[in-house]
Amino acid sequence: MQLPFDWKGTPVDENGKFMNYEFPHKYSFSEFLKWRLQRNPQKAEKETDRWIPDIVYNEDFLHSGKDCIVWFGHASFFIRLGGVNILIDPVFYNIPLFKRRTPFPIDPAKLKGLDYILISHNHLDHCDKRSLRLLAQNNPQAIYLTGLKMEGLLKKLTGNEQVQTAGWYQQYHTEAHIKVFFLPARHWAKRGFRDLNNQLWGAFVIQAGGKTIYFAADSGYGSHFTDVGRIFPHIDYCIVGIGAYKPAFFMSQSHISPQDAVRAANDMHASVMIPMHYGTFDLSDEPLSDPLTTLKGLEKQGAIQGKLEVLKVGEALGI
C-alpha cells in the first residue's frame, strides 16, 4: 500500500524480536509486582460494583444477510461487510485465571459460514484455543488473517492450513470485493515463558461496500492513530478499547484509556466510535463500570467529534 511517510518495514530489535517503533515495550516483572502490591484507590468501589453490559440474546443477524457489526463482549466481533462474514478475536469461554463476567450472547456452535477469522495477537483473551477449535470444526472453509510468525500457532490450534500473515501496513490476499489491512498497534506478544514478542501484534482495517472499519485491537496511545487517519481519510467505524487501563503507569503502554480512546478516534476523524475491551474480563484495577461511565462523561462534555455508538453485547448494528 502507498504510505504518506517513509516506512522501512515492521521493526525488530537486535535479537530479531518485534517491537513498537514509537514506544518500545519494556516487559518488567518488577513493575508488575509494583502494580500487584500497591493499594488500589478504587478497591472499595470495585468490590461493590456489580455492573455488566446490557445483553441481547438474538441470533437473527446470522441469517439476515444484512451488513452489520455485532459485539460479543471484550474484543470479539462479528462483522458482515459487503456480504462477507468476518469474526475478530473470538473468545467464547472463560480464559485461564479469568472468568467471563458477561455471558457469550449466542450459542457459538451456530457461528458457521465464516469467510475470514482475524486474530490481532497471541494473548489468551484474543486468541483462545477452545474457541478457535470449535470454529475450525464448523468453518473448514474459513481463512485466518493475522500477524507475522503467527501461522504455526494458528495451524496448530485450528488444523487449518489457510493462514495468511502480514506485517504492518500490508494488505492480505482476499476476495476482490473486500480489502483487509494489518496496521500498527502499541502492544506486545507473549503466550509462553520464553516467547516474548516472537509473534507480531496489530490492528485491522476492513473495506468493502464503500465503507471502512478500523479495529484497534489492544493498543496504548500513539501517533499510529493519526497515521491511520492519513492513510484512510474516511473511517466510518472506529472500534477501539477503553478498558483495562488502570493503573496508568503499568497499563498505558498496552491499553488505551477512555480519554485517549476518544483522542484516537478524533485523530483519525472517525465518523462513529464503538468502544470495546471492557465489561467482560476483570483485567485491571478499575471497576467494570468505570470505562463506560468515563466515556459517557466525555461524550457529555462534547469531547467526541464523531458519534458514539455504545453496543449492547449481542446487539447487531446495521451498517
C-alpha positions in Angstrom: 0.0 0.0 0.0 1.1 3.6 -0.6 2.1 5.4 2.5 2.3 9.2 3.0 5.5 8.8 5.0 8.8 6.8 4.9 8.4 3.3 6.2 11.2 0.7 6.3 9.0 -2.2 7.4 7.9 -3.8 10.6 10.6 -3.1 13.2 12.6 -5.7 15.0 15.2 -5.4 17.8 18.8 -6.7 17.8 17.5 -10.1 18.7 15.1 -10.3 15.9 12.1 -9.8 18.1 9.2 -7.5 17.0 9.0 -4.1 18.7 6.8 -1.0 18.7 8.5 1.6 16.5 7.5 4.6 18.7 7.3 3.3 22.2 9.4 0.2 22.7 7.7 -2.1 25.2 9.6 -2.9 28.4 8.1 -6.1 29.9 9.1 -5.6 33.5 8.3 -8.1 36.2 9.3 -5.5 38.9 6.6 -3.1 37.5 4.1 -6.0 37.5 4.9 -6.6 41.2 4.6 -2.9 42.0 1.1 -2.9 40.5 0.0 -6.0 42.3 1.4 -4.9 45.7 0.3 -1.3 45.7 -3.0 -0.1 47.0 -5.9 0.2 44.5 -7.6 3.6 45.2 -10.8 2.2 43.7 -10.7 -1.1 45.7 -13.9 -0.5 47.7 -15.8 0.7 44.7 -14.6 -2.2 42.7 -15.7 -4.7 45.3 -19.3 -3.4 45.3 -19.6 -2.8 41.5 -21.9 -5.5 40.0 -22.4 -3.8 36.7 -22.2 -5.7 33.4 -23.1 -4.5 29.9 -26.6 -5.0 28.6 -27.0 -8.2 26.6 -29.2 -9.0 23.6 -29.9 -12.7 23.1 -30.8 -12.8 19.4 -29.4 -14.8 16.5 -31.3 -13.1 13.7 -28.2 -11.4 12.4 -26.7 -14.8 11.5 -29.4 -15.4 8.9 -30.4 -11.9 7.8 -27.6 -11.4 5.2 -27.5 -7.7 6.1 -24.3 -5.9 6.7 -23.8 -5.4 10.5 -21.4 -5.1 13.4 -22.1 -7.3 16.4 -20.1 -7.1 19.7 -19.8 -10.4 21.5 -18.0 -8.8 24.5 -14.4 -7.9 25.2 -12.7 -7.7 21.7 -14.8 -10.3 19.9 -16.8 -9.1 17.0 -18.9 -10.5 14.1 -18.8 -8.2 11.1 -20.7 -8.7 7.8 -19.4 -6.2 5.3 -20.2 -6.4 1.6 -21.9 -9.7 2.3 -18.6 -11.1 3.7 -18.7 -12.8 7.1 -15.8 -11.9 9.4 -15.0 -12.8 13.0 -12.4 -10.9 15.0 -10.6 -12.2 18.1 -13.1 -14.9 19.0 -13.2 -15.8 22.7 -16.4 -17.7 23.8 -15.5 -19.0 27.2 -13.5 -18.3 30.4 -9.8 -18.0 29.9 -7.0 -19.1 32.3 -7.2 -17.1 35.6 -10.2 -15.0 34.3 -13.9 -15.8 34.2 -16.3 -14.1 31.9 -18.4 -11.6 33.8 -20.7 -11.3 30.8 -22.0 -14.4 29.1 -21.5 -15.1 25.4 -24.8 -13.9 23.8 -25.4 -16.8 21.4 -24.5 -20.4 21.0 -21.0 -20.2 19.5 -21.6 -23.5 17.6 -24.0 -21.6 15.4 -21.2 -19.4 14.0 -20.9 -21.0 10.6 -20.4 -19.8 7.1 -17.5 -17.6 8.1 -15.2 -16.3 5.3 -12.4 -14.8 7.4 -11.3 -15.1 11.0 -9.0 -12.3 12.1 -6.6 -12.7 15.1 -4.9 -9.5 16.2 -2.3 -11.1 18.5 -1.5 -14.2 20.6 -2.7 -13.1 24.1 -5.2 -15.6 25.6 -8.1 -13.1 25.8 -7.8 -12.6 22.0 -6.5 -16.0 20.7 -8.4 -18.7 22.6 -7.6 -22.4 21.8 -11.0 -23.8 22.7 -12.9 -21.1 20.7 -10.7 -21.5 17.6 -11.0 -25.3 17.6 -14.8 -25.0 17.6 -14.7 -22.5 14.8 -12.3 -24.7 12.8 -14.6 -27.7 13.2 -17.6 -25.7 11.9 -15.9 -23.5 9.4 -13.3 -25.6 7.4 -13.5 -23.0 4.6 -12.5 -20.0 6.7 -9.3 -18.2 6.0 -7.3 -16.8 9.0 -5.7 -13.4 8.8 -3.1 -12.5 11.4 0.4 -11.0 12.1 3.8 -12.3 11.1 5.0 -15.6 12.6 1.5 -16.5 13.9 1.0 -19.2 11.3 2.5 -22.0 13.3 0.3 -21.3 16.4 -2.9 -20.9 14.3 -2.3 -24.0 12.3 -1.7 -25.9 15.5 -4.9 -24.6 17.1 -7.2 -25.0 14.1 -5.6 -27.7 11.9 -6.3 -25.3 9.0 -3.5 -24.5 6.6 -5.3 -21.4 5.3 -3.5 -18.9 7.3 -2.2 -15.6 5.9 0.2 -13.4 7.9 1.2 -9.8 7.3 3.5 -7.1 8.7 2.3 -3.6 9.5 0.9 -1.7 6.6 0.5 -4.8 4.5 -2.7 -6.0 2.7 -3.9 -9.6 2.8 -5.0 -11.5 -0.3 -8.7 -11.6 -0.2 -11.7 -11.7 -2.4 -11.7 -8.8 -4.9 -14.7 -7.0 -3.3 -13.2 -6.8 0.2 -9.8 -5.5 1.4 -8.2 -6.2 4.8 -5.0 -4.5 6.0 -2.8 -5.1 9.0 -1.7 -2.0 10.9 0.5 -1.0 13.9 -0.7 -1.2 17.4 1.2 -0.2 20.6 1.3 -3.5 22.4 3.3 -6.7 22.8 3.1 -10.5 22.4 3.7 -13.4 24.9 2.0 -16.7 25.2 4.5 -18.9 26.9 7.5 -18.4 29.2 10.2 -17.6 26.6 8.4 -16.2 23.6 8.2 -12.5 24.3 7.5 -10.6 21.1 8.3 -13.6 18.8 4.9 -13.0 17.1 3.5 -9.8 15.7 0.5 -7.9 17.1 -1.5 -5.3 15.2 -4.8 -3.7 14.2 -7.0 -4.2 11.2 -8.8 -2.1 8.6 -11.6 -3.7 6.6 -13.0 -2.1 3.5 -16.0 -3.2 1.4 -19.2 -1.8 0.0 -17.9 1.7 0.2 -17.3 1.5 4.0 -14.2 1.4 6.1 -14.0 -0.2 9.5 -11.0 0.2 11.8 -10.4 -2.3 14.6 -7.7 -1.0 17.0 -7.1 -4.4 18.8 -5.1 -3.9 22.1 -3.0 -0.7 22.0 -1.7 2.1 24.0 -2.0 5.6 22.6 0.5 6.7 19.9 0.9 8.6 16.6 -0.2 5.5 14.7 -3.8 6.6 15.1 -3.1 9.9 13.3 -1.2 7.9 10.6 -4.3 5.7 10.1 -6.4 8.8 9.6 -3.9 10.0 6.9 -3.9 6.7 5.1 -7.7 6.1 5.4 -9.3 9.5 5.4 -12.9 8.3 5.6 -13.1 5.8 8.5 -16.8 5.1 9.0 -16.5 3.0 12.2 -13.6 3.0 14.7 -13.7 0.1 17.1 -11.4 1.0 20.0 -10.7 -0.3 23.5 -11.5 1.7 26.6 -10.9 -0.8 29.5 -8.1 -2.4 31.4 -6.3 0.9 31.7 -5.5 1.4 35.5 -3.0 1.9 36.9 -1.8 4.1 34.1 1.9 3.6 34.9 1.6 -0.1 34.0 -1.3 -0.3 31.6 -0.8 2.7 29.4 1.9 1.1 27.2 -0.5 -1.8 26.4 -4.1 -0.5 26.7 -5.8 2.8 26.0 -7.8 4.8 28.5 -11.3 6.2 27.6 -9.8 9.7 27.3 -7.1 8.5 24.9 -9.6 6.3 23.0 -11.6 9.5 22.3 -8.4 11.2 21.3 -7.5 8.3 19.0 -11.0 8.3 17.3 -10.7 12.1 16.8 -7.1 11.7 15.5 -8.5 9.5 12.7 -11.6 11.6 12.1 -13.8 8.6 12.6 -17.5 9.1 11.9 -18.6 6.6 14.5 -16.7 5.4 17.6 -17.5 2.0 19.0 -16.0 1.1 22.4 -14.8 -2.4 23.3 -12.5 -4.2 25.7 -14.5 -3.6 28.8 -17.2 -5.3 30.9 -16.2 -8.9 30.1 -13.0 -9.8 31.8 -11.7 -8.1 35.0 -8.1 -7.5 34.0 -7.1 -4.3 35.9 -7.8 -2.0 38.8 -10.8 0.0 37.6 -14.3 -1.3 38.4 -16.0 -2.9 35.3 -18.4 0.1 35.0 -15.6 2.7 35.1 -14.6 2.8 31.5 -18.1 3.3 30.1 -19.1 5.8 32.8 -15.9 7.8 32.0 -16.6 7.6 28.2 -20.2 8.8 28.5 -18.9 11.7 30.7 -16.6 12.7 27.9 -19.5 12.5 25.4 -21.5 14.9 27.5 -18.5 17.3 27.5 -18.5 17.3 23.7 -15.1 15.7 23.5 -16.1 13.1 20.8 -16.0 14.7 17.4 -17.9 11.9 15.7 -20.9 9.8 17.0 -20.5 7.5 20.0 -22.2 4.1 19.4 -22.3 2.0 22.6 -23.3 -1.5 21.6 -25.0 -4.0 23.8 -23.4 -7.4 23.9 -25.1 -9.4 21.1 -26.7 -6.3 19.5 -26.5 -6.1 15.7 -25.7 -2.6 14.5 -26.8 -2.2 10.9 -24.2 -0.5 8.7 
